[in-house]
Amino acid sequence: MAQNMKGWLAAFAAEVGTAPPTGEELDLLLELARIAAHASERAAAPITCWLAARAGVEPRDALAIGKRLTGEEDG
């Protein structure tokens, strides 16, 4: 059964025993995925987010790392 992204994330999070991302976390992770996909190839996007989570890096910090690696750092 097809569902929207938030529904999928909520269901998956419940199955793995965690909370789904907040709206802010979701925005940060999607931006990190965009950076990873454009810096290398599309498949790097989910794996980059997984690496950040595996390392215990918060989405905001992971995005800052991605921006630093690609030269997209904020001002």
Rosetta constraint file for C-alpha pairs under 8 A:
AtomPair CA 3 CA 7 HARMONIC 5.93 0.50
AtomPair CA 3 CA 8 HARMONIC 6.15 0.50
AtomPair CA 4 CA 8 HARMONIC 6.24 0.50
AtomPair CA 5 CA 9 HARMONIC 6.09 0.50
AtomPair CA 6 CA 10 HARMONIC 6.04 0.50
AtomPair CA 7 CA 11 HARMONIC 6.18 0.50
AtomPair CA 8 CA 12 HARMONIC 6.05 0.50
AtomPair CA 9 CA 13 HARMONIC 5.85 0.50
AtomPair CA 9 CA 20 HARMONIC 5.88 0.50
AtomPair CA 9 CA 21 HARMONIC 7.87 0.50
AtomPair CA 10 CA 14 HARMONIC 6.15 0.50
AtomPair CA 10 CA 19 HARMONIC 7.33 0.50
AtomPair CA 10 CA 20 HARMONIC 5.33 0.50
AtomPair CA 11 CA 15 HARMONIC 6.34 0.50
AtomPair CA 12 CA 16 HARMONIC 6.35 0.50
AtomPair CA 13 CA 17 HARMONIC 5.96 0.50
AtomPair CA 13 CA 18 HARMONIC 5.10 0.50
AtomPair CA 13 CA 19 HARMONIC 5.57 0.50
AtomPair CA 13 CA 20 HARMONIC 5.30 0.50
AtomPair CA 14 CA 18 HARMONIC 5.95 0.50
AtomPair CA 14 CA 19 HARMONIC 6.82 0.50
AtomPair CA 14 CA 20 HARMONIC 7.85 0.50
AtomPair CA 21 CA 25 HARMONIC 5.42 0.50
AtomPair CA 21 CA 26 HARMONIC 5.62 0.50
AtomPair CA 22 CA 26 HARMONIC 6.03 0.50
AtomPair CA 23 CA 27 HARMONIC 6.30 0.50
AtomPair CA 24 CA 28 HARMONIC 6.28 0.50
AtomPair CA 25 CA 29 HARMONIC 6.07 0.50
AtomPair CA 25 CA 59 HARMONIC 6.06 0.50
AtomPair CA 25 CA 60 HARMONIC 7.53 0.50
AtomPair CA 26 CA 30 HARMONIC 6.08 0.50
AtomPair CA 27 CA 31 HARMONIC 6.21 0.50
AtomPair CA 28 CA 32 HARMONIC 6.17 0.50
AtomPair CA 28 CA 59 HARMONIC 5.85 0.50
AtomPair CA 28 CA 60 HARMONIC 6.16 0.50
AtomPair CA 28 CA 63 HARMONIC 6.52 0.50
AtomPair CA 29 CA 33 HARMONIC 6.07 0.50
AtomPair CA 29 CA 49 HARMONIC 6.75 0.50
AtomPair CA 29 CA 59 HARMONIC 5.94 0.50
AtomPair CA 29 CA 63 HARMONIC 7.27 0.50
AtomPair CA 30 CA 34 HARMONIC 6.16 0.50
AtomPair CA 31 CA 35 HARMONIC 6.27 0.50
AtomPair CA 31 CA 63 HARMONIC 7.15 0.50
AtomPair CA 32 CA 36 HARMONIC 6.19 0.50
AtomPair CA 32 CA 45 HARMONIC 7.38 0.50
AtomPair CA 32 CA 48 HARMONIC 7.82 0.50
AtomPair CA 32 CA 49 HARMONIC 7.18 0.50
AtomPair CA 32 CA 62 HARMONIC 7.18 0.50
AtomPair CA 32 CA 63 HARMONIC 5.07 0.50
AtomPair CA 32 CA 66 HARMONIC 6.43 0.50
AtomPair CA 33 CA 37 HARMONIC 6.05 0.50
AtomPair CA 33 CA 44 HARMONIC 7.67 0.50
AtomPair CA 33 CA 45 HARMONIC 4.20 0.50
AtomPair CA 33 CA 46 HARMONIC 6.42 0.50
AtomPair CA 33 CA 48 HARMONIC 7.00 0.50
AtomPair CA 33 CA 49 HARMONIC 6.70 0.50
AtomPair CA 34 CA 38 HARMONIC 6.16 0.50
AtomPair CA 34 CA 45 HARMONIC 6.65 0.50
AtomPair CA 35 CA 39 HARMONIC 5.92 0.50
AtomPair CA 35 CA 45 HARMONIC 7.65 0.50
AtomPair CA 35 CA 66 HARMONIC 6.65 0.50
AtomPair CA 35 CA 67 HARMONIC 7.30 0.50
AtomPair CA 35 CA 70 HARMONIC 7.70 0.50
AtomPair CA 36 CA 40 HARMONIC 6.24 0.50
AtomPair CA 36 CA 41 HARMONIC 7.25 0.50
AtomPair CA 36 CA 42 HARMONIC 7.44 0.50
AtomPair CA 36 CA 44 HARMONIC 5.68 0.50
AtomPair CA 36 CA 45 HARMONIC 4.97 0.50
AtomPair CA 36 CA 48 HARMONIC 6.72 0.50
AtomPair CA 36 CA 66 HARMONIC 7.08 0.50
AtomPair CA 37 CA 41 HARMONIC 4.75 0.50
AtomPair CA 37 CA 42 HARMONIC 4.23 0.50
AtomPair CA 37 CA 43 HARMONIC 6.78 0.50
AtomPair CA 37 CA 44 HARMONIC 5.61 0.50
AtomPair CA 37 CA 45 HARMONIC 5.02 0.50
AtomPair CA 38 CA 42 HARMONIC 7.11 0.50
AtomPair CA 39 CA 70 HARMONIC 6.75 0.50
AtomPair CA 40 CA 44 HARMONIC 6.70 0.50
AtomPair CA 41 CA 45 HARMONIC 7.68 0.50
AtomPair CA 43 CA 47 HARMONIC 6.98 0.50
AtomPair CA 44 CA 48 HARMONIC 5.78 0.50
AtomPair CA 45 CA 49 HARMONIC 6.54 0.50
AtomPair CA 46 CA 50 HARMONIC 6.15 0.50
AtomPair CA 47 CA 51 HARMONIC 6.04 0.50
AtomPair CA 48 CA 52 HARMONIC 6.30 0.50
AtomPair CA 49 CA 53 HARMONIC 6.29 0.50
AtomPair CA 50 CA 54 HARMONIC 5.97 0.50
AtomPair CA 51 CA 55 HARMONIC 6.08 0.50
AtomPair CA 52 CA 56 HARMONIC 6.20 0.50
AtomPair CA 52 CA 57 HARMONIC 5.09 0.50
AtomPair CA 52 CA 58 HARMONIC 7.32 0.50
AtomPair CA 52 CA 59 HARMONIC 7.49 0.50
AtomPair CA 52 CA 62 HARMONIC 6.11 0.50
AtomPair CA 53 CA 57 HARMONIC 5.85 0.50
AtomPair CA 53 CA 58 HARMONIC 7.34 0.50
AtomPair CA 57 CA 61 HARMONIC 6.33 0.50
AtomPair CA 57 CA 62 HARMONIC 5.99 0.50
AtomPair CA 58 CA 62 HARMONIC 6.11 0.50
AtomPair CA 59 CA 63 HARMONIC 6.06 0.50
AtomPair CA 60 CA 64 HARMONIC 6.36 0.50
AtomPair CA 61 CA 65 HARMONIC 6.29 0.50
AtomPair CA 62 CA 66 HARMONIC 6.24 0.50
AtomPair CA 63 CA 67 HARMONIC 6.11 0.50
AtomPair CA 64 CA 68 HARMONIC 6.08 0.50
AtomPair CA 64 CA 73 HARMONIC 7.01 0.50
AtomPair CA 65 CA 69 HARMONIC 6.15 0.50
AtomPair CA 66 CA 70 HARMONIC 6.31 0.50
AtomPair CA 67 CA 71 HARMONIC 5.79 0.50
AtomPair CA 67 CA 72 HARMONIC 4.49 0.50
AtomPair CA 67 CA 73 HARMONIC 4.89 0.50
AtomPair CA 67 CA 74 HARMONIC 7.87 0.50
AtomPair CA 68 CA 72 HARMONIC 6.12 0.50
AtomPair CA 68 CA 73 HARMONIC 5.28 0.50
